[in-house]
C-alpha cells in the first residue's frame, strides 16, 4: 500500500508538472478519434476498440519506459535494493499510470457521446472488459520490461508495437477473424459486440478470460526467466 501511495503521489506531481504534454496527447487522441469514426464499420464498436487501445497502450509502454529511464539516469540499482521486487515496482507504476489514463479515456468518451452522438459507450460490460484486457496486456508489458533490462533501446520501439495494436483493435481497419483470437484487445472488442448482440454467454466469457489469463501468465513467466538469466541483475531478484 505504501508503494502505491508513493508512486501515485510521484506520478501526480509529474502529470501536473508536464500538463502541456497531456493536453497535446488529448488533442492527438481526439484527432485519431475523428479518423476512427469516419472509417467503415460499426461506430460504437470501433470507438470502444479505440478507447480500449488508449488504455492498453499505456499499459504496454509504462514498464519498459520506466526501466529505460532508470537505466539511463543510472538509478536502476537504487530500485533494485528496495524491499520490493522489480516486478512489483513496474506493476504498481503501470497501475498508477493506467488510473491517470482513465481520465483521458473518460474525456474522450464524453466527447464521443455528447458531441459526436455515439451511443452505448457507457456500459458496465465495457468496464470489466477493459480491466481484464489491460490485465492480459500486462503480460506483454512484462516481456518488454525484461528485454529493456538487457537492451535499453528496446523502449524506443515500444510505440511501434503499441500502434500495431491499434490496428488489431479493428478501429482503423477490419482485421481477419483468425487474428481476433490471438490477443486480448482484438477478442475484447469482439466479446463486447457479442454481448451487445446476444448478451453475456458462458462460452464467450471463458474464451475471453482464457486469452487474457494466458497472456498475463506467459508474460510474467518470460519476465521471470529472462530476469533470472540476466547476469547483471541476477542477485537482485
Order of alpha helices (4+ residues) and beta strands (2+ residues): alpha-alpha-alpha-alpha-alpha-alpha-alpha-alpha-alpha-alpha
